[in-house]
Amino acid sequence: MTSVAPTNADLAVAGTTPAQPGQPAGRPPRRFSVNLRQSGIYVAFALIVVLFSVLTDGAMLQPQNISNIIVQNSYILILAIGMILIIIAGHIDLSVGSVVAVTGAITGVLTVNMGMPWPLALVITLVAGGLIGAWQGYWIAYFGIPAFIVTLAGMLLFRALTLTVLGNQGIGPFPEPIRTLANGFTNGYLGNIGLGPLGGADLFSLLAGVAAVAGIAITQWRARAARLRYRQTVDPLPIFLAKNAVAAILVLGIVVQLARFRNLPWVLVLLAALVLGYSLLTNRAVFGRQIYAVGGNMQAAVLSGVKVKSIVFWIFVNMGVLSALAGIIFAGRLNQAGPTAGTQFELDAIAAAFIGGAAVQGGVGKVIGAITGGLIMGVINNGMSLIGAPSERVMLVKGLVLLAAVAFDVWTKRRAGAAR
């Protein structure tokens, strides 16, 4: 009986990494390497924050401003989570802005015009988003029409449907719980404690921050141990500890500032849950690994037994649900469902994914990278607004950042190919 060597798609589904070309079998990989593709985005984010902190004389890092950045960009970050999965699979979705508008309109009609209880209205809206995603996913996965064409048609179709539902007029105001989800903050369940020169801060928020840091540290340690078991390249222990220490300081710094203002925004709690859930999906679940396999090499994925059509269908259903959630958040923030809601949101979500490290060809990307890319866009918008820059200059900078991110991706690929 002859044995067949596993393909790269087999290894991707199984959760292992194939040996690099030119690396002798049995020889352990080098223990130190700097992955510019993965680390560069975080370094760039830190530099951008430092730059605008200097330009705004520290206003960028004030508690209220940090809270504003998170709340004002929450719907883009939600869209970026779904978009990164679609881009990893090698597709694109141009309709998310229009889906945000039509689902926000559905919520407005159900809660304001029909007086439906808000929990039921939210469930119906999320189901409607899933059906929209299923509609587009069917044409893409099973009928074979390119995602670019299907979602471009969807962008026009669902914008027209929004205008029809709303009658070209806004609907509001929304029920208080929906507004609280979009703009509200957690209560000070455990009271405030003193932080010396920083003043008082919510103890519950601080404990939540400590728990988040502990969770990140444990996850990173387990991931490092798993890579060692598979004889993969890892950072030396001092560098690994230094990276996690920097991440812990940044997270705790943000949490402290939020705790000093009005505690944790509810939308941040929602985002944290989504990031955790989707990170586990992409890193640990078979479905998540199959998404990478489809985007990395579709033919190999098919030969490995991956149900490619089903994977593509469900990632578009997921995108529809997340778009509906973003539509609810956006409508709740404005306290109104309007016919122009979601305009250019698809561009911001796509830009967040690519700035966050997604590859144009698919097969590469991380949820946390997409969140970081979305925050970069948010920090640029906020920082340039604080320094009084005109809108055309903001668009110019965002365009250059997007171009630089994609150029960096292409450069790292060529560099890796030349090294082989």
N, C-alpha and C positions, 0 to 999 in steps of 0.2 A: 504493500500500500504506500502510495506517495503522499507526502504532506505538501500543503499549499501555504505559502507565506501569506500572512495577513496583509491586507491593503491598508493604506492610511485611513480610509473611512472606517475599516474594522477597528483600528486602534482608537479612532476618535469616538466611536460609539462605546467602546469598552472603557474609555476614560484614560487611556495611556497615550504617550507621545512617541511617535516613531523615531528611531535613531537617526541622527543627522548624517547626511552623505559625507563620506570621507572619515567618519569616526570609526575606528577599528572596533570590531565586536569584542565584547568582554572588557574593554577598557572603560573605566568610569569617566563620565564627562567632567569637564573642568568645573571647579567649585566656585568660580567667580566670573561673572559676566554682567554687563550692564545692558539691559534691554531698553534701548532708546524708545522703541515703539510703545512700550507699556509705561515707562517712567516719565517720558518727555512731557506728556500731557499734564501731569501733576506738578512738575517743575514749572511749566508755563503758567499754570493756574496760580501758583504761589507768586511768581514774578508779576503777573498782572495785578493781583491783589495788592502787593507791595507798591507797585507803581502808582495805582490810583489812591492808595492811602497817603502817599507822599503828595500827590497832586491836589488832593482834597484836604490836606492838613489834618488827616486822621478822621474826617467825617465818614469815610467809607466803613470804618470798623466800629462806629457807634452802635450801641444795642438796637436802637430803633431802625437804623438803616439796614443792619444785617437781617432783622426780622422782615423788613420790606422786601429785600432781595428774594428771600425764600417764598414769601406769600405771592409776590407779583409774578414769579416765574414757575409757580407750582404746576400749572397746567401744561406748560412746555416740558417740564421734567417728566410728567406722567406720560405725555406723548412720546418723549425720547425713549422711555423704557420699551414701549411697543415697537417703535421704529428700529431700534438696534437689533431686535430679533428678526425683523423683516430684512434688514440690510445684511445681517449675517447669513441669512438663507439665500442671498443673491438677488433680492427683489427691492422694490421701492413702493411707497404709498404717498400719492399726491393728494389724496382726498381727505386727510385727517382734519384739516381746517374746516371744511364744509360739514363733515360729520360732527365736529364740535358744535357748529351752529345749529344743525337740525336737531341734535339730541338736547341741546339747551332749550330749543323751542318746544320740543315735546314735553320737557319738564315744566316749562312755563305754562303750557296749555293745561296740563294735568293738575298742577297745584293751584294756579291762579284762576284760570277760567272755569275749570270743572270742580275745584275745591276738593280734589282727591287727597287723602292723607299722604304726607310727604314720604314715609317709608315705602309705601306701595308705588308711588310715582317714581321713586328712584330705581326700584327694581324693574319696573316696566321700561324705564329709559335705558338701563344697562342691557336688558334683553333686546331692545330695539337696536342698540349699538352692535350687539352680537349678531343680529340678523343682517344688519348692513355689512358687517365683515364677512358673514357667510355668503352673502350675495356676490361680493367681489371675489372672495376666495374661490367660489365655484368656477367662475369664468377664467380665473388664473390657473388654478390647479387642475381642473378636470376638463375644461374646454380648450386650454392651451393658449389663451390670449395673453400677451405680455402684460405684466403688472403695470408698467408705465401707462399703457393705453387704457386699461380697465380703470385704474384709479384717476387718470385724467378725466375720463368720462364721468366717474363718480364725483369728482370735484365740481363739475358743472351740474350734474343731476341733483346732488344733495343741496347745493346752494339754491337751485331753483325750488326745491321742495321746502327749504327754509322760508323763502319769500312767500310761498303759497300758504304755509302753515301760519305764519305771522301776519300775513296781509300787508307786508312791508312796514310793519309797526312793531315797536317793542312791547314786551309783556312783563309786568312786575307790579308790586314788589313780591319777592319770594318769601316763603315761610322762614321764620327765625332759625330753625335747625340747619337749613341749607346755607344760610348766610354765615352761621357760626362755623360750619365745616370749612368754608372758604376763607373766612376772615377772623375767626375766633381763636381763643387761646385756652390752654388748660388752666384749671383753677389751682390755686395754691393749696393743695391738699394737706401738706405738712407744714405750712407756714414758711416764713422767711428766716434766713440766718444772715449774720453779718459776715462780710468779706473784707473787712478793714477799709482801705482806701477806695475799694470798688463799691462800697455801700451794701445794701441788702440784696438777697437773691433767693429765688424760690428753691426750697430744699428738694422738692419732688423732681424738679427739672434737673438739678445737679445730680441726684441719684440716677436718674434716667441716663444722663450723660456718662456716668461712671459705668453703668451696666452696658451701654453701647460700646465703650472702649474695651471693656473686658471681653465682650462678645467678639469684637474684631480681632483682638489679640489671640484668643483661643482658636478662632477660625484660621488665622494666618499660620499659627504654630502647627495645627493639624495638616494644613495644606503643605507646609514645608516638610513635615515628616513623611507625608505620602509621596512627595517628589523624591525624597531620599530613598524610599523603599523601591521606587522604580528606577533608581540610579539616574535621575534627571539633574540638570544643573540648578543649583540653589545658591543664594548669597551666603557668604561666610556669616557665622553667628553674630559677630559684632555689628556688621552692616545690617543684618536682618533686625536686630534689636533696635538699632538707631532709627531705621525706617519706621518701625512700629511706634517708637517713642515720639517721633515727629508727628505721625498721624494722630496719636493720642492727645498730644498737646493742642493740635489744631481743632480736633473735635471738642475737647473740653473747653477750649477758648471760646468757640462759637456757642456752646451750651451755656457757659457762664454769662456771656453777653445777652443771650436770649432770656436767661433766668433773671437778669437784672432789669429787663424791660417789662414784658407782660407774660412771662413764662413761655412754654413751648407752643407754637402755633399748631392747631389741630391738623392742618394740612401737612405739616412736617411729620407728625406722627403717622399719618396715612402714607406719606412718601417713604418713611423708614420701613414700614411694613411691606410696601411694594418692592423696595430695593432688596430687602432681605429675602422675600419670597422668590423673586425672579433671579436673584443671584444663586440661590439654592437650586432653582430649576435649571439654569444654564450650566452650573458646575457639577451638580450631583445627580440630577434626574436623567434617565435615558432619553426622554423626549428632548431635553436641552442639548445633549450631546449629538443627537441626530440632526438638530438644526445646523450645528457646525459642520456635520458631515455633508449635508445637502449643499451648503454654500461653498464648502471647500472643494468637493469633487462630486458632482451629482451622479455621474456614471458609476463611480466606485461605490457611492452610497446605495444605488439601486442593486448592484451586484452583492452588496453586503446584507441585503434584505430590508433596507430602510424603506418604509412606505412614503415615498417622496411626496406624492399628491396629497396624502393625508396631513403630512407635516405642514406643507404650504397652506392648505386650507385652514388649519387651526391657528396658524400664526396670524392670519388675516382676521379670523374671528376674534382672537385676542386683541388685535389692534382696534377693532370696532368697539369692544367693551371698554378699553382704556380711553378711546376717544370720547365715548359717552361719559365716562367718569370725569375727564377733563372738561367736557361741556357743562356738566353739573357744577364743577368748581368755578369755572369762568362765569357762568350765569349768576351763581351765588355771590361771587365777588362783586360784580357790577350791580347785583340786585335787579337784574333785568335780562331777558332773553331778546337779543336784537338781531336784525337781519344781516348785519355786517360782522357778527361775532366770528372769531376764528380766522379772520383774514390773515393770510401768510403764516399761519401757525405751522403748516406743513414744511415751510422752508426753515423755520427755526428748529423744528424737531429733526429734520434731516441734517441740518448744520451741526446740531448738538451731537448726533451720532458720529458724524465724520470727524469732527474736532476731537471727540472722545476716543478716537482710535479705530473706528470701523474701517474696513478695507473696501475699496470701490468694487472689487471683484467678489466680495463675500467671503465667508468662512472665518472672519476675524472680528473681534469686538467683545466688549464687556459692558454689563449693565452699569457698573460704577463709573466706567469711562464715559458712557453717554450722559450720566448725571453730571459728571465733572464738565463735560463739554457744554451742557446746558447752563451750568453755573457760570462758566466763562462768558457765555453770551449775556447772561444776566448782569454780571459784574461790569462788563463793557457798557451795557445800556445804562446801568445805574451810575457808574463812575463818570461817564461823559455827560450825563444829565447834571450831576453835581458840579462839574466844572463849567457848565453852560455851553456845551458844544452843540452846534446846530444838528438837526436830524440827518442832513445829507452827510455830515462828517461821521456820524454814528454808523450809517449804512456803509460808508467807505471802509471804516476800520473793521466792521464785522465781515465784510466781503474779503478783505485782505487776510484776516485771521483764518477764514474757511479755506481760502486758496493755499495759505501756508501749511495748514494741517494736512490737506490732501497731498501737497508737494512733498511734505515730510514723509508721509506714508510711502509714496513712490520711491523716494530716495532711500529709505531704509530697506525696501525690498531689493533695490538694485545693489545696495551695499552688501546685503546678505547673500545675494546671488554671486557677486564677485568674490566674496570670501570663500565660497564653495569651490 
